[in-house]
Amino acid sequence: MKKNILIPTIALFLICLVATTLLAFANSVTAPIIDELAVKTEMESRKKVCVLATEFKDESKDGISYAIGYDENGKEIGMVFTTTAKSYGGEILVMTGVDTEGKVSGVELLSINDTAGLGMNATKSEFRSQFLGLVNGIKVMKNSSNPDNNEITALTGATITSQAVADAVNAALADFETVTGKAGAN
């Protein structure tokens, strides 16, 4: 009777031990590659939202982490902030470039899990380009073919996603104002 319990228990233990060892080995091999890829992706995204920058310096102030972008002459040309907002499919992660005047210079979605064909359209440049040049207080308008000064047109069927991206961009602009002490120019 003890033999009927002991042999399967030992076999299961050995299987678990081998599986755990293999997983630990796979993690030790892939973790540095994943970390390197994450850094590369972040740098590429920074370059997309702060196009004129050739170098970035990480900073932190008042609990806000950000990067300052510099041109080839060492002149500060903007800042990059990464913020989150609640969207239809969960939290989205948005990287926003802000020029020295407090205007949006670029928007890149780093993480989004919204509905394919609707909310996922927020990753398209046609939607993200609406934010260029806007300042804090961006509003989302439904069915507007000609948005006003500081408004964007919501994605059809994805107003929640559109609002979430706007919220994340507004949070980045608010962080800019906190860090620099100046409001964005209109």
Secondary structure, DSSP 8 states (H G I E B T S, - for coil): -HHHHHHHHHHHHHHHHHHHHHHHHHHHHHHHHHHHHHHHHHHHHHHHHSTT-SEEEEEEETTEEEEEEE-TTS-EEEEEEEEEEEETTEEEEEEEEEETTS-EEEEEEEE----TTTGGGGGSHHHHGGGTT--SS-EEESS-SS--TTEEE--TT-HHHHHHHHHHHHHHHHHHHHHHS-----
